[in-house]
Amino acid sequence: MINQIQKKVLILALRAGELMMKSGAEAYRVEDTITRICKACKIPYVEVFATPTGIFLSLDQGSEDSDMHTFIKRIKGTGIDLAKISQINHFSREFASTDLSIDAGLNRLKEIATMKPYALLVRILGAALVSSFFALIFNGDSKDFLCSFFIGACSYMLSILLDRIDTNLFIRGFCCCALATFLALTCLSLGLGTDQNAIIIGSIMIFLPGVALTNAIRDTLAGDMLSGATKGIEAVIIAISLAAGVGVTIKLWTLLGGAF
């Protein structure tokens, strides 16, 4: 049987792993964090298996007659929060190298979990700037820059709204890119923009699954085939939703006689 102290260690380790996985961390990083925390508390045998949808943790006392205990933590909902990953990464190393207590560690994780993201206005402004500068990269002019700035802000606000009502990845990507394409075509028909491709591409760049694709490659190279395949499929689904949103909107615009 595990004692109360070891039980609190498990809660601490699983909570850290859960927060990292929900923030978009790679599987091997989650496993390393959990193992590091458990080993720091002198748990002899630790075995961790992390996937984007669950964490499996087994441990025992290391003796021949000890019972092995296995714990499962279901992961629901994921996102991208590199600040939280960095904070938990730092916490796990601090916990392993200092005399930080388990209760203090739990409080630290609670603080990290409740960290506020950047202000909404800052995030919208960031999305708008990313969209507008990508429009310039794809040979857009100053008019395309301004159009992409406005469209990027609008489509990102829609993304935030859909995220708050728990819309799945495909619908969210489809709707955001459909709105971005519709606004781009509207700007072009009103003479506010000049390059259709630059405006549309710039406006949807903020939704590309770059982190998911990178994590899929890193997990695969690290030997975590299941996690790599899962994140790779997620990236493909998001990419398909973006392409579908753009393609369907352009097709409907053409069928309804919209001017370019």
N, C-alpha and C positions, 0 to 999 in steps of 0.2 A: 504493500500500500504506500502511496505517496503521502508525505506529511503536508501540513498547511503551508509551510514555507515553499516547498517545491510546487505546490498548487498555485501559489501567487506568482512564482517564477514562470510557470506555464501561461498564466493569464497575461503576464507582462510580455513574454515572447510572442505569443499568438496575436496580441493586440498590435505589437510593433509590425509583425509580418502582414497583418490585415491592412493596416494603414498604408504600408508601402505598396502592397499589391493594388489597393484601390487608387493609389496615386500614380500608377503606371510604371512601377519598378519592374526590372527583369526578375525572372524566377530565381536565378542563381544568387542575386543580391538579397532577395527575401530569405532564401534558405541560409545564406551566410549570416544574416542578421539574427535569425532565430537561434542558430547554432552557437553564435558568439555569446548571446545572452545566457543561454542555458549552461554553457561550459563555464562562464564566469561565476555561476552559482554552484559549481562543483557537482553538476549532474553528470554521472559517469558515461552514460550511453544516450546519445541523441541522434535521431534519424528524422530528417525532414524531407517532405515531398511537396513542393508548391506548384500550383497551376493557377491560371488567371481566374478560375472559378472556385478554388478551394485549397486549403492548406492542411496537410496531414502530418502530425507530429507524434512520434513514438519515443518512449524512453523507459529505462529501468535503472536499477541501482548498481548494475554491473556484476552482481554475484550470480552464482549458478542457480540458486533457489528463488531468486527474485522474479516477480511478475512484471511483464511488460505492459505498459499502459499506452493506449493510442488515443489521440484527440484529433478531432476534425473541426475545422472552421470554414464555413461556407462564405464565399466572397460574393457579395451582391453589389453590382454597380461599380463601374470603374471610370477613371478620368485621368487627366494629366495635371499633376501638381509637383513640379520638380523641386520646389522649395521644401515641401514636406519630406520628400525622399532624402534630400540633403540633410535636413534636420534629424531625421530618424537614423540616418547613416552615422552622423556625428554622435548621436545619443548612444548608439550601440557600442561604439568604440570608447566613449567616455565611461559607460557602465562597466565595460570589461576591464578598464585600466585604472579605475578609481574605486573608492569605497562608497559609491552612491548606493543608497538603500533601495530595496524593492518598492517600498511605498513612494519614495521620492521619484523613482523611475516611472511608476504608474501616473503620478501627478504630472511629470514632464510629458508623457505621451498624451495625457488629456489636454495639456496646453497646446501641443503640436496639432492635435486633432481639431481643435477649435480655432486654429490660426485663421485669421480673416484674409481672404485673397485681396488683390489690388481692388481699389474702388471701381465701381461699375463704369464710371465715366472714363477712368484711365484705361480699362480694358477695351472699351468701345473705341476710344481714340487710338489705341495700339492696333486694333484690327483694321481701322480705317487707314492708318498710315502704311501698314504692311500691304494692304490691297493697292493703294495708290502708287507706292514705289515699285511694286511688281508690274503694274501697268507700264511704268516707264521702262523697266527692264525689257519688256516685250514690245518695244518700239512705239509706245504710246506718246502722245504730246501732252501739253499742259491741260488741255481740255479733257483728255482721257484720265489724267491724274486726278482732276477734281471729281469727275464722274465716279471713278473707282473709289475715291475717298468716301463719297456719300453712300455708294452701294455697299461697300465693305462694312460701314457702320450699321446700315439697315439690316443686312443679312446676319451680322453677328448678334444684333439684338434679337432677331428671330430665333437664332440658335440658343440664346440664353432662355428665352421663353419656352421653347420646346424641351429644353433640358429640365426646367422646373416642373414640367408636367410629365416627366419620365417617359418621353418619347424614345423609341428605339433608334439605334444608330442609322439604319437605312432611311427611315422616314425623315429623321432630322437632316441628314445630308441631302436628301432629295429636295425637301422643301426649301432649305437655305439656298441651294444652287439654283433652284427654279426661280426663287425670288430675285436672286442676283442677276440671272440671265434676263428675266422680264424687265427689270429696271434698266439694265444695260441696253436692251433693244429699244426701250422707251426713250432713253437719252439720245440714242442714235437717230431715232425717227424725228425727234424734236430739234436735231441739229446741235445738241449739246456736246456730243462726242464725235470722234472721227474714225477710230479704229475699233471695230467690233471685237476682234480677237484679243487685243490688249486689255480692253475693259473687262471682258468676261473672264479671261484667264487670271488677271490680277485680282478680281473680286472673289474668285473661288479658291485662291491659293491658301487662304487661312483655314480651309477645311480639309486640306490634304492630310492623310494619315501618316505623316512623317515619323512621329515617335513610335507608333504601333509597328510600322515597317522596320524601323531600326531595331526595336526590341525583339522582333521576330528573328531577325538575322543574328543578333547577339545571343539570344537564347539557343538558337540552333547550333551556332558555333561552340557554345558552351556545353553542348550535349543534351540540353533540355528540349528534346524533339517535340514532345506533346505541347509544351508551352509555346515553342516557336511556331508550330503549325497552327495553334489556336489564334495567336496574334497575327500570323500571316493571313489567315482566313478573314479575320476582322478587318485588316487593312484592305483586302480585296473587296469585301462587301462595301466598305465606305467608299472606295474608289468607284465601284459600280454605281452606287447611289448618286455620287456627284455627276458622273457622266450621264446618268439617266435624267437627272434634274435639268441639266443643260440641254440635252438632246430633245427631250419631250417638249420643253418650253419653246425652243427654236422651231420645232415641227408645228406646234399649235399656232405659233405666231405666223408662220408661213401660210398655213391652211386658212387662217382667219383673215389673210390679206394684209398683214402688218407691213409697214414700210421699214426698210433698213436704212 
